[in-house]
Amino acid sequence: MSSDNTGNKLWGGRFTESTDEFVQAFTASVTFDKRLYAYDIAGSIAHARMLTKVGVLSEGDCTAIIDGLNDIRSEIERGDFAWSVALEDVHMNIEARLTDRIGAAGKKLHTGRSRNDQVATDIRLYLRDEIDFIATELRRLQTGLLDLAEREASTIMPGFTHLQVAMPVTFGHHMLAWFENLDRDHARLLDCRKRVNVMPLGAAALAGTTYPINRAYTAELLGFDMPAENSLDAVSDRDFAIEFCSFAAILMMHLSRFSEELILWTSAQFGFIDLPDRFCTGSSIMPQKKNPDVPELVRGKTGRINGHLVALLTLMKGQPLAYNKDNQEDKEPLFDAVDTVKGSLRVFADMMPAVQPKRERMRAAALEGFSTATDLADYLVRKGVPFRDSHEIVGKAVRRGVELGKDLSQLPLEELQSFSKVVGAEVFEVLTLEGSVAARDHLGGTAPAQVRAAVTRAKARIASTS
């Protein structure tokens, strides 16, 4: 079934048959790209000013266009704008409404441009703003982690490898590890922004335009660093969106790992932390349950971000130059990636400062699993025992501890001396948890003094890049 709607199309002159109704709905993007309206209007205003500057538009037409576009923005923000699927996308909806409002001057706005460079510009403007917001949220989360690390610089917990107790560390040191993950993510995001902030407008459909446009002036008006160098490239590639989704996938991978630890730590088996009730939910059948739904959901949402990255890579991989309709499929994955990252960062930034470590339980866990075994090996090395020999000696001592059900620090001195004659009474100083963490007093180490120094450096780093 078809409808007689060619007269409503801004491109209908070539066609003698109206678009099939299903095809019209199937190919329309206005249901999701209307979120670009503010950027579409901003780009159109800058384009109109540039056309006026180079003498293509009159001052009167420019004023009418700008006033009309500002009025349309107000209509949209009030919820009074009638979006039409028949007009396909955000660009044609706004342009058609502009022509309705101001007449022939509205038809002049599209001079020297195409929807191809228009949409590429809109997406970059949108993504630039979202990147700036996400960067701020990242810093908010990082600041919360630094405050937590500083507060818990001396709180001892077990460090793990293979999810087995390895060595004592401090909770503050663990939070600083998360901070460093996010700091690299922040740097990746800002690096991505540099490539986002390049202006496609003026590339037109693919080859540029015969009008005497001034792309540098338009770029200046819109806050771009520069115009794109090549018109074919400007309208056809979405690598900047792929790069953002790559950043998003790495960030969400980090948040997913953090979530996994939070989920483990809140379990009865670990009992390392408590999450406030406002970040948890209960069970409809088991009244005792307090479920860590926030970190679980963030962990789950990581999968959809990975999917969006693969979707965009796949979208682009088979396209010849220049623009193809395939690229309409870039927006929904990108929009959802942005929304998911923003939501995940917000909830983490709100939640982490409220985490309550259970210090005594952490300390008790660090006493399990012979976490100071490496300290005993290092002690023997300092006494002149070759490391490989000390490793074997400590292994035998651990085996004895397992047999007796005692930690190394609980073995009698005579028992320890049976494994090596160089062991003296001072050995128990290195077998304490506090002694273990304090001994790692170097840059990047877990000693409380080093944790506090690292927090100070990190805060200065944030201040210098804000």
N, C-alpha and C positions, 0 to 999 in steps of 0.2 A: 504494500500500500504506500502511496506517495502523496505528498501534499504540495500545493502550489505556494512555495515559500521562497522561490528564487529572488523575488523582489525584495525580500528582507535581508538578503545576503550582501555583504559589502564587496564580495568578489563575484557576483552572479552574472556579470555581463557576458561571459564566455559560454554559459550553460543555457540549454533549451529545455532541460528536464529538471524538475525539482528533486531534491534529495529525498531518498527513502526515509520514512519516519524513524525506523529502527536504526538505520545508518547514521542519521542525524544525532540520535541519542548516543549511539555507540562511539562516535568520533568526537563528541563534545567533551570539553574539559572544564567548563565553567563551574561545575559542581565542586571541584577542588582547587582550581587555580584562581578562584575569586579571592582567596586569601592574599593574593599579590596586588590587590587593588591600589593600595597606597603607593607602592613602588611603581606601578604602571602609570599612575597619575604624576608622580614625581618625575619619572623619565619623560613623560609627554610635555610637562611644563618646561623642563630643561631643553627638550628638542625644539619647542616653539620659540623659546628665547634665542636659541642658536639660529634658527631659520630667520628670525627677525634681524639679528645682528648681521647676517650675511646678505640681507636684502631680499630674501625669498618670501617672507611674510611681511605684511604691513604692521605698524604699531597697533592699529585698531584691531586687526584680526588677532594679534598676539594677546592683547588685553582681553578680548572676548573669550579666547580659548582658555586663558589662565583662570579668569573668573568662572567660566563654565565648569572647568575641571575641579576647582575648589568647591563649587556648589555640589557637584556630583560626589565628591569625597564626603561632604556633610550628609548628603542623602544616604550614602552607604552606611556611614557610622550611626545614623539614626535608625537604620533598618527600613528605610522607605524606598530603597532601590529595588526595582523589579528585574531580577536576573532572568535571562532567557536562554534556554538550551538551543533555541533556533539560531542564536547569534554565536554559538560555539564556545567562546572563551571570554576571559576577563577583558581582553583588549578590544574585541569587537563590541562587547556590551557597553563598555565605557565610551567608545568612539561613537556608536549609534546614539547613545543618550546625549552626548555632547552636540551632535548634529541636530537632534530634536530640540535642544535648548537654544542653540545660537545660530542655526541655519548653515549657510554655505561656508562660513569660516571654519566650522567644525570639520568639513570635508578636506580642508587644506592641511590639517595637522599631520596626516600620514605622508606628506611630501618628503621624499628623501629617506624613507625608512621602510622596513618590512616587519611583519610579525616575527620573522626569524631573528632579527637583531633585537627587536623589542622584548621578546620573551627571554632571550639570553641575558639582556640587561636587567630585566625585572628580577630574575632568579638570583643574579649576583648581588643586587641591592638588598634583596631579602636575606640572603645567606650572610652577607656582611654584617647586618644588624644582629642576626641570630648568633653569629660567632662572637660578637662583642658581649652579648648577654651571657652566653655560655662561659666565656672566659672569666667573667665576673663571678658566676656561680662556682666555677672551679676554684677560684681564689678563696671564696667563702668557705668551701669545704676544706681546703688546705689550711686555712687559718684555724678552723675548728680542730683539725688534727694536731696542729702545732700547740694549741692551748692544752689539749688533752695530753700530749707528749710531755709538755713542761710540768703539768700537774702530777703526772705519774712517772717522772724520770727515775725514781728509785723503786718503783713497784716491780717486784721480781716475778717472772713467769717462765715456764719452760719454753725454750726454742725447739723447733721440730725440724727434722729432715725425714722424709718418707712417712710423715705423720707419727714418727717415733721420737720420744724425748731425746734431744741432742745435747744442748748446753743451756745453762740459765741465760736469759736475756732480761731486759726490762721492758715493761709494757710501753713506756715512752719510746724506747728504741724501735719497737715494732710499729708504732704509729708513724714514726719518721720514715720507715720503709714505705708505708703507704703514701706518705707525702711525696717522696721522691718519684714514685710511679706517676702520680698525678702531675708533678712538675714537668716531667717529660711530655705528658699529654698536653699540658698547657703550651709548651713550646711548639709542639706539632700543630696545635690549633692556630697559633699566631703565624706560623710559617705558611699554613694553608691560606690564611687570610690574604697574604701577599698576592697569591695567584688568583684568588677570588676577585680582588679589587682592581680588575682590568676591564675596561669598558668595551663591549661589543657594538654599541650603538653607532650607526654610520656605515656598518658593513652591509646594511640593507638585506636583500634576499640572500646574496652570496658574493657579489662582485663589486659592491660599493654602489655609488650613485653618481649621476651626471651633475647633480646640483653642487654648488660651491660651498659645501658644508665645512664647519670648523669643529672637528672632533675634539681637539684639545680644549676648546672652550666648553663644550658639553661635558667632557670628563671633569673639568674643574667645577662646574656647577653641581655635579652629582657626587663630588668627593672621591672620584676614582684616581688612582695613582697615574694612570696613563690610558690611552685608547689601545685596543688590540691592534697589533701590527698587520695582521693578515685577515682579510674579510672572509675567506673561506673557513679558516680556522675559527674565527670569532663566532660564527653562527652554528658550527657543526659539532664542536666538542663539548662534552660535559665532564671532562676530567676533573674540574674543580669540585663538582658535586661528588664524584667518586672519591676524591681525596678527602673531602669532609667525612664521607661515610667510612673511609678507612680510619681516620682519626676516631670517629664515633665507635667503631668496632674495637679498637685498641682500648679506648677509655672504658667501654662497657665490659671488656674482658677483665680489666683491672677491678672495676666495681663488682664484677661477678666473683672474683677471687676474694675480695674483701667480704662480700656477702657470705660466701662459703665459710669463712672463718667466724664471722659473727653468728651464723647459724650453729656451727659446732660449739662455739663458746657459750651460747645460751642453753645448750642441752644439759640435762641432768648429769650426763656422763662427764662433761667438762665443768660446767658451772663456773666459768671464768668471769662472766659479765652478766649484768642485768640490763635489759632494754626497757625504757618506760612503757607503760601500758598503751600510751597513745600511738605507739609504733607497732603494736601487736594486735592480734585478734584471738578469739577463743574458739572453742569447738561447740557445734550444735548438739553433740551427744556426750562428750567427755568434759565435765565441768572443771577439771583440774588443769586443762590445757591453756597454755599461753604461747601462741604460735608466732614465730618471727616472720610474719608475712611480708614486711617491707623488704628485708634483704632477699627473701625467697623470690619475690616478684621481680626485683632488679636482676637477680641471677637468671630468671626466666626470660626477661626482656632482652637479654644479651643475644639470644638466638634470633630474634626478629631483626636486630641491627646487623648481625652477620648476614642474614638473608638479603637485606637491602643492599649491602655492599656487593654481594654476588649478583643481585638483580641488575644493578647499574653497570657492572663490568660486562655482563652478558648482553645488556641492551646495546652497548656501544661497539661490541667486538666485531660485528659484521657489517657495519654501516659504511658505505662509500661517502666521500665528500659530495655535497655539503649537508644541508639540513634534510632530515627525513622525518616523517610522521612518527616513527618509533620514539623520537625524543619527547613526545607528549607523556610517555611513560616514566620520565625522569622525576616528575614532581611528587607523586604520592610516596615513593620510597624515601625521597629526600625530606619531605615534610614530616613523615612519621619518624624518621631518624632524628630530626631536630626536636620534635615534641618528646620523644622517648628519652633522649639525652637530658633535656631540660628538666623533665619530671624526676628522673633518677638522681640527678645532681641536687635538685632542690631537697628531695626527701633525705638524701645522705647528709647534706649540709645542715639540715635541721636536726637529724638524729644523732650524729656523732658526738656533739658536745654534751649530749644527755646520757651517753653510755656510762654506766656505773661499774667499774672493775670490782670484782670480789677478791680483794688482795690476799686474804688468808688462804682462800682456795687455790689461787694461782701459786702461792708460795709452796703450799703442800704438794701441788702437782710437780713443781720443779724439783722437789726432794725425791720424787719417784723416778725410776729409770736411770739412776746413776749419772745424773747430768753433769757432775763435776769430775767425771773420769778423765777427761782431757786435761783438766787442771792438775790432776795427779801425775799424768804423763809428762806435762811441762815441768812440774816440780822435779821429777827424776832427771830430766834433761839438764836442768840447771845444776843438778848435783853431779853431772858428768856422765850420766848414763846415755848411750846412743838412743836416738828416738825410737828406732825399730825395736830395740831391746825394752825400752820403757813401755812401748805399746803392748808388748807381750806380757810384761809384768802386770800392767794394769788390767789387761784382759783376764788374767788368772785371779786377780783380786776381785774383779767384778763377779766372776764365776763363784767365788767363795761367798760373796755377798748375797748372790741369788740363792745359794744353798741355805744360808742362815736367815734369809729374809731381812737383811739389813743393808742400809745404804753404806757407802764407803766411809762416810763421816762417822758412822756408828760402830765400825769395826775397831776393836782394841788396837792400841799401838803395836803390841807384840804380834798381832795377827798381820798387820801391814808390814812389819819388819821381817816377817817370815818370807815375804816375796822379794824384798830387797833390803840389804843391810844399811843402805844410805838413808833410809827413811828415819827422820827425827820427829820429836814431839811437835815441832812447828808445822808439821804437815797438815794438822787440822785447821790451820789458818787458811790454807788454800782450798780446803774441802768444804768450806762454808759457801752458801749461795752468795752472800754479800761479798765475800772475798773473790769469788769467781767473776762476778760482773765488774767489780772495782778494778780487777787486774787488767781488764781490757780497756785501758785508759789511753787510747790513741784516736786519731782522726777516723771517724766512722765506726768506732767501737761502741760497745753497749754500756760502758761505765756511766753512772749517773751524771758525772761532771761533763762527759763528752756529749751526752744527750742534751743537757742544758745549753752547752756551747753550740751544738748543731741547731737547736731551736733558734737561738739568737741569730746565727748566720742565715737561716732560712727566712726568718722574718725580714731581715735586711734585703735578701734577695727578692722577696715579694714586693717590698716597698720600692725597690729600684726599677721594677718592671710594671708598676701599676700606673 
